[in-house]
Amino acid sequence: MSSLIDRRTFVGICSAFAASLAPSASPQAGSARRLSQVPVKDRKNYVGIQVRSFAWVDEGIDQVLDNVQQRGAANTLWASTFGYGEMRLKKGGTLPDHGISGDSVTGGVYYDYDPKYFRNTSLKDFRVKEYGSFNVIAQVAPKAKARGMDFFAWDLNNSGPTLPRKIPGYSEVTEIDVYGRRVISPCFNHPDYRAFLIGKIESVLSGYADLVDGYAWGSERMGPFENVMSPGGVATCFCLYCQAKARDLGISVQRAQTGYRELLELVDAARQNKRPRDGYFVSFWRLLLRYPEILSWETLWTDSFQQLQAELYGTAKAIAPEKPFGFHIMQSMTFSPFYSAEEDYSRRKDYADFLKPSTYSIAGGVRMVEYLRQLEGTIFHDAPPQDFLGFYYKVMNYDEAPYDQLAATGLSPDYVSKETKRAVLGVGGEVKIYPGIDIDMPTTAVGEAKTKRTQPDDVHRSIRAAFAAGADGIVLSRDYVDMRLANLSAAGDTLRELFDQSKNPS
């Protein structure tokens, strides 16, 4: 490895940086991303596209590459190498105008790996078998490179019910809720799960060194506070590892458990319209004053998540410092002022080469309505969303449609622009910003409201808004399998027009 420091030293320093993210750490700790002096190989006019593995199997590798390159002008594949619960297109459902329908659900990795990378974890058997011997890296990357495209491993680690059923031992690394019950989400402080995540990076970047050009990591997870406000959400994690970490930080486990149980009781009261004497928000604030451990436990969870990501970044940089390693950031960062406060770009930039904020505009209308309903159903239950929408827009710096029109109109290109600018300013030019552009992102209906369907002009305007706001590139999202070819072609036409203009400015 052509690095100025050896791998063991690099990982050690990055681990120290990860520890510096903890509340009790010294503020003098340095930035992990500045440890390697090897330049990262960034592609100019970056256009990524997310592709789930069954697309290659169903349509054929060459056909998919033709569509994403010729229609979408994509030059970088975000090829799914791991799925937390990949579901093929449903039979009888609404399909895009390509692909094949099916009903199988699977999870795990879509490539062959050397067991030596997983010696430090009990999770060892997680190769997807439903697609036969298909190896997404070995079979797709060479064909992509022959076309001048880059191959990024897309490692999405959401929680879901599939992996505890599919992977032996997975249920033993999941979180414990405030009532002592196992849940389906894995714990970021569990050593076996951490070693599993690290092993995946090592198995890809070392095992396929000549084929993989970069690594995109994601996990759409939230801490206990946000989870409590979600329908059916519970407070986690109270496993032995998290409890030990809390005690080291001086946080009372018992008071945190008591505080979250009372918060869950308040939320349940709101959902049953059982108004407390002083109202919902006042009662909520009173709980925070009585049990500051509620926020301390939220901080513990968030810091653990971000410490892990810093360690994963350090692992990748030790193996392949020249290859970009970055993170997908879930759309809640743009909706929730609470989650946005935790996902601070100015801290994120210290352990990433690129970030992909999810600025999904059309689906964003429905998702914003769903989030406002969560607020109205919990701590803001004193008023309907129509009453606090103006305040919410001021807090989030938005100027979007009225509440009863959001689902039908989606969010505007101005939303894409503002969130892109916020990310660019937050990282101060130190990492690349690749906003996720909504192309036929699936949405769920909101009551009787009709939801907007993506049109070519929506794609055109969102892409232009992202680049005008300073984006270094974009990622066409959610997945190729969900996109109609007309909208994919609209993306390609817009991108070629933009890039031609940059070559020949008027």
NUGU-508268 format. One record per residue (C-alpha): x negated, z negated, y negated. Coordinates in pm, whole numbers, plus 50000, padded with zeros to 5 digits. Each point is the difference from the previous one (the first is absolute). Example, Ala and Ser with C-alpha at 12.3 -4.5 7.8 and 13.67 -1.06 7.14 Angstrom:
// NUGU-508268
487704922050450/498635006649656/
END
This chain:
// NUGU-508268
500005000050000/498575010749665/500914968249816/497794978349782/500944969350206/500464996250373/503434996850154/499774963250096/499014990449646/502705021949848/502784985550213/498734964949928/500115005749626/503445016250021/501274970750202/498714977149728/501825021349745/503174997850205/499674962449996/499605001449623/503605011649971/501174965850116/501234976449725/497204975050056/497195025449989/497275003349742/500815025049722/496405012650002/500485020150322/499075036849960/501985031550070/499985012950357/500315036149896/496774998849800/497864989250295/499375035150133/498135024549778/500925029850220/502355023049803/503475004650145/500865036050085/503165004849794/501835033250011/500965016349670/503695008949959/500884976750284/503305007850175/500754978950304/503005002150231/501184974650256/500605013850349/501344979950291/498595007850342/503105014050165/499995028549746/496825014350155/501464996750349/503435014549919/499115028549765/496435007750100/496844992049807/499545034649846/503625002349885/499844966249826/496685008849837/501435033149880/502944982549837/498124971649831/497165022249878/501765032349908/503314985849881/498924965749875/496465008249876/498794968550176/496274997150051/499894965550164/501944988750306/501154964150022/500405002950376/501614969950163/497454984450236/502034968350049/503744994249980/501864967249992/503145016550142/500065037749968/503495014650050/500515036750067/502755019049824/503344988950142/502105023850203/503135009449811/498624986649675/499225018049676/496775018850062/497705018449763/499685037350062/497084996350240/499044978150293/501754989250317/502414971150043/499504971650245/500824963650046/496774983750116/498464970449820/496384990850054/497194980049844/496244996250027/497055023649946/500065037650057/496335004150090/497624989050275/497784970249921/497014982250145/500994964850117/496764986149858/501554999749652/502664975650118/497894974450186/500864973249744/503775002550036/502574994550271/501765032249888/498365026750214/502715023050141/501765019049720/499515037050067/503225020049955/500925016550330/503265017449907/498195031349876/497825004050308/496315005249930/500555010849638/497124987449780/500825004949633/496384997249883/498305021150266/502665027249999/501075002349636/496874992149796/497905029950121/502785024549918/500544984049659/496305001749919/499895036750099/502555005749723/497994980349743/502254969550018/499004963350024/501294976950271/500894964249899/501024974350259/503374985749890/500264964550135/503414985049910/500474964250117/503564990649915/501834974050204/502755010550239/501494992550340/498165027850184/496464986250024/500884965950148/501705019550281/497345026950038/496674981749965/499094972350247/499234967749815/501305012449664/502814974549988/497374972550016/498485010149665/503265000849805/500954976249722/501884967250031/502894994349761/500904968149814/502174988850293/497225004750258/501295032850143/497985031150084/500795030849791/498995036550049/497435002449718/496334993350090/498044972549825/497125010849776/498204967250071/500145003350379/496445008250118/501195022850282/502085021049763/497225002149742/497545011150269/502525026050117/500295014949649/496235000449957/499565015750344/502295028949909/497865008349698/496804998050203/501445020950284/501005027749758/497065000849757/497334994550268/501725016550295/500965031549805/497315000349734/499825038149977/503755005749986/501474974049766/499405004649625/501784969149867/502254970850086/503384990449851/501274965250090/503444986249933/502254970650076/503344996249827/500284962550018/501114972849759/499434962849983/502504972450079/501524998349650/501005036749990/501084999250364/502424971449934/501765021749743/500355028950246/503065002150227/499254980150312/496534991149873/498184968250097/496964981349869/496715004050188/497324993550117/499694964550128/497815006650303/497044977250077/497555023549824/502045001349679/500594962650005/496274993650039/499245023449711/502614982349786/498484965850069/496555013049904/501535010749668/501734966749949/503535013450050/502514977250170/501445018250301/502944976050026/501005003749634/499715037950021/502285000150305/502524977149831/499965020849681/500625032650183/502794985050208/501754988849683/499405034249843/501605016450304/502984976649961/500365010649635/499845036850096/502594994350273/502264982849746/499715030149769/500985023850277/503074978750065/500824997149628/499634962250011/498794994449645/497814969149944/501004976449719/497375014149761/500095035950121/497695020050222/497015007249776/499774964749863/500174986550355/497305024650105/497704989649716/500634963450078/498835006550357/496745015249873/499404969649780/500724976250285/498075020050260/497135019449837/498835004850360/502545028650020/497785020949775/496814985750149/501085012550342/500875034049854/496525001349847/498414989950330/501815028550177/499105025849735/496364989049979/499715002050379/501385035549992/497605010849728/497024982250152/500625019350320/500125033049812/496714992149830/498474993350341/501375032850138/498525018349704/496654983450061/500125010250366/500665036249908/497295001149734/497454985550240/500685028050249/500575029649768/499364991349633/500455036149888/503495003550146/502974990149781/501884969150117/503164990349817/503464984850015/503645009649990/502014976549776/503694995450075/502635008949742/501044963849952/497054997349763/501945021749756/503344982050043/499244963250036/498354981749708/499024973050251/498285023750243/498455019449712/498394967949874/498384994850340/498785035950049/497715000049698/498255033749957/497114983649815/499224980250319/500905027850239/497335022849854/497254977450131/500565010050362/501315035650005/498815035549938/503545012349939/503524986149972/503305017150075/502824982949807/503405010150138/501695016349701/502955014750189/502415011149730/503095013150181/500074973350268/499014975649727/503505000049852/501564987050321/497144976050062/500234985749649/503734994150047/499264982350328/497414977949831/502334991449711/502634990650256/497494976950165/499414982649667/503734997949934/500604986150346/497414972249963/498354984949692/501915021849745/503404994250161/501304986049672/500525035949875/500605035250140/497195026049978/501745018049714/499554968849786/496274995250056/498965036550044/498935003849634/497814969250025/498565012550330/499155034049849/498244982849709/497974978150237/498965030050214/499565024149705/502625024550130/502645021249831/502085012250292/503655007450075/502854974549982/500454979350312/503025019150132/498115033249971/496634990250144/500725009150362/501445033949905/497305009949750/496864984050139/497194990049768/498595023249737/496565016349973/499394974049727/499954973750277/497295019650182/498055003649677/500184963249903/499034987150343/497135024750024/498714989649656/500294963350094/497885005850309/497425021149816/499634973949726/499934971750253/497015013650193/498195010649684/498795032650149/498114982250280/502155013150288/502055031550051/503774998549953/502095022450226/503724993449933/502425006250285/502405028249908/503504998150143/500975030550207/503224994350195/499334963150045/502784986850228/502424976249830/502884978350106/503405001049833/500834972949747/503654990850046/502155029549900/497405014449764/498705034550077/496235002850020/497995028249852/498305025650220/496595013149894/499995034449835/497005022849933/500144992449626/499774962550074/496785006150190/498655022349724/500674974549725/498664970150194/496715017350080/499545010749640/500784964749879/497414984750232/497175022949894/500944998049632/499744962150028/496425001950127/500345001250379/496875011250186/502155016350268/503264994350185/501304993050350/503135018850107/502234973750158/501634985350207/499205022750293/499835037150064/502674996650270/502564988949738/499335028349754/502065031449953/497795030449975/501465010449662/498904967049848/496605002150166/499595035049856/501024987049657/497174975050024/497525027250091/501125023449721/499744971949743/496574989250118/498565035150000/501365005149651/498474967549878/496635006450159/499885035749868/500694986649651/497134975550034/497675028450087/501255022149718/501224977749715/501815018849723/
END
